[in-house]
Amino acid sequence: MAKSRKTDILKAAQKRFIRHGLNKTTLEEIARDLRIGKATIYHYFESKDQLFTETVKLEISEYLDQIKKCFNNETISEKERFQEYFLFKMKLGESFPLLFEVIKQTINEFSTELLVDLHLYFLEKEEEVLSLILQSIKKEKHDFMDKQFAKVIVAETTGFLLLSSFLNAHNKIEAMFIEKGKDEFLRKFSFTD
């Protein structure tokens, strides 16, 4: 029951944080959404910041699970797996809006330490997953991959994600932009069948 209650709080908080952001969301509102007392939230989380952190980390975990599924799909080629990864990451804002908002907020100079720490945590975890994947590929056939390769892939895809989001928000993106970006990503990193 306790784990279920904690999960319910995280899901309710996620909805509030997505809709209103960290600063405009209150614990009272989350408690009211769940028809529980605010004290119940404090039983599981010390503060709104901790609740926010755990909510974002939940999205990060779910995102990483999806990435692992992408790469564990042995019915498609290595190139197709990286293609799926790239296209999935380009939809981060649709699938994981809270995480995406954290990433967007950390590129401005007024970002809070909490958001920066969460973004760095996300980058570290994605790099860890990609490093494991790349190690298995390297053993099979690629010698050009070193320890920094996962970091470069994460930086490239995150940068492209932010650029395409910015251009889309200003109606400056063409329909084929993501597709061309994917092709360039695959070409640049030499993911061939």
N, C-alpha and C positions, 0 to 999 in steps of 0.2 A: 504493500500500500504506500509506503514512504517513497519508494522509487517512482511510482506512478504519480504521486502528488508533486514531486520535484519536476518530473517531466511535464506535467500539466502547467506548472508555473513557468517553466522555460518556454513552452509553446505559446502561452498567453503573452509572456513578455516579448517574445519574438514578434508577434503580431503588432503589439504596441510600439516597439522600437522601430519596426519597419515603417509604420504609419506616421509616427510622430517624432522619431529620433530620440536620442538619449536624454537630451536636456528637457524636452517637453513631456516626457513620460514620467508618471509618478507611480510609486509602489501602491498607492491607494487605488489608482485606476486598474492596475493589474489585479489587485485583490478583488476589486468590485467585479471585474470581468469573470473571475472564477467563483465569486460568491463565497469568499473566504475572508478572514481577518488579515490585516497587514502583518500581524504577529506571526502568522503561519509562514509568510514569505521569509521573515527574519529567522525562522527556525531553520530554513534551508540555505539562506544567503545572508551574509553579514551586512550587505549594502546594495544599493541600486547598481553601483559600479561592478560589484562582483556578479550580480545577476546578469548585467549586460555582457560582461566578459564570458561568463559560462554560456550565454545564449549565442554569442558569436563563435565560440569554440565548438558548440554543437553544430553550427552550420559548416565550420571548417572540417569537422570530422565527417559529416555527411558528404561534403564535396570530395574529400580525399577517398572515401569509400567508392564514389562514382568513378574517380580517376583509376583506382585499382581495378575496378570492373572493366574499364576500357582496355587496360593493358593486359588483363588476364584472359581476354577473349581470344582464344587460340584458333577460332574459326576464320579469323581474318589475318592479313599480313602485318608485319611490323609497321610498314608505312601507313596502312589503314588505321592501325591503333594510334599512331601519332596524329593522324588526321582527325580521328574522333576526339582525341584529347584536345587538340587545338579548337575544334568547333564547339566542343562542350565548354571550354573555358570562355569562348566568346559569348556564351549565353549565361555567364555567371550572374549577371544582373537580374536575369529572369528567374533563375533557379535558386539563387542565394542572395536575395536583395540586401540583407543586412550586412553580410560580408562584403559585398560589392560597395556598399555605402562607406564602410570603414576604409576600404582601399582608396576610394575617391577622396575621402576627407583627409587622408594622410599626405596627399601631394601638395597641400597648401601649407604655408608657413605658420598658420594659426592652429594647426592640429594639436590635440591634447596628447599628453604622454600615454594615456590609456589607449587611444586609437593607434598611435604609433607602435606601441608594444603589441597590440593585437595584429597589426599588419605584419610586423616582423615575425611574430609567431606563425602566422599563416605562410609566409615565404619560407621559413625554416622547415615547416612540416611538408610543404609541397616539394621542396628540394630533397628532403629525405626520401619521399616516395619515388620521385624521379631518379634519384641516385641508385636506389635498389633496382629499379627497372633497367636503367642504363648499365649497371654492372652485369646483369644477366645477358644483355645484348652484346656488351663488350666481349664477354667470354665466348660468345658465338662467332662474331665476325667483324667487329669494329675496333680498330686500334686507336682511332683518333679521339676517343672519349677520355677525358681526364676528370679529376675531382671537381673541377669548376663547371663542367658541361651542364649539369643539372641546374646550377645557378643561372647560367646564361639562358637556358631554355625558359626558366621561370621568368626571368627579367624580360626577355623578348616577348613572351606571350602576354605578360601583364602590361607591358608598355603598349602593345598593339590593342589590347582590350580597352585601355584607357583612351587611346587615340580614337578608336572607332566609336566609343561612347560619346566622346566630346564632339566629334564630327556629326554623329547622329543627332545629338541634342540641338545642333545648329543647322540641321537639314543640309549638311554639306557632304553627305556620303552617298555613293552610288551603290546600286544593288549588288554589284560584283565585288565590292571592296573587300569583304570578308573572304570570299572565295580566292581572290588574288593574293590576299595576305596569307591564307593557308598554303597556297602553292609556293609562295616565296619562303615560308617557314620550312616546308618540306625540302625545298631545293637547297636552302641555306645550310640545313643540318644534314644534308645528304641521306635522307631516309628513303632508300630505294628498296624495292622488293628483292 
